[in-house]
């Protein structure tokens, strides 16, 4: 019985001391390129909130044919370590923006606003130098009057400078 307790205690301490600690950068800023019913380029910023959570803000622009838009997205993320610098994350978010489009009904541009709710799930790698790359998936549910797509699936690739 004593032998079992010693073995179990030893294994417990070994697992505690060999576990890799997850590290979230205090701040990260960079670029996110995504595809969701058109190409988006987004400036992205992340701020650490706790040892396992962070906030992310993205300001994106899109321009194609007779459609131009700008959007702001805010996401709360929980970050989980897989191994070393490899993490996965998940969280909810909200956003909104402005759109300038031509619906070809009146030969003039129309202005509109939109709002959306989103979820975010992704994987990231933190290098030993100040670079973080990530790939994420965001289904976005839109509330607007100008598009038939109420749900848009957004896939993005990001590179951020950590500081």
Beta strands, then each sheet from edge to edge (+ up, - down):
strand 1: 27-35
strand 2: 39-48
strand 3: 53-64
strand 4: 67-83
strand 5: 86-101
strand 6: 110-126
strand 7: 131-143
strand 8: 151-162
sheet 1: 1+ 2- 3+ 4- 5+ 6- 7+ 8- 1+
end
